[in-house]
Amino acid sequence: MEKFIEKIAEAIEREDEIKMEDEFRTYDEWSSIAYLSVIAFMDDEYDTQIEEADFKKLRTVQDLYDACTKK
């Protein structure tokens, strides 16, 4: 899980601490570029493709993790 957090921080370009319960959309660094980076990370690292409508339902870093590991 620690590696996942590191990769999410890298994708979002966030230097502050990331916690699993954080709502990632509230990060100052969150943008359309961060969104695309997270989508690419999920695909590259976890072979997980997620539709935009489904992504909109994800709120926390835990939700991102669960979406990547539910296979």
Secondary structure, 3 states (H helix, E strand, C coil): CHHHHHHHHHHHCCCCCCCCCCEHHHCCCCCHHHHHHHHHHHHHHHCCCCCHHHHCCCCEHHHHHHHHHCC
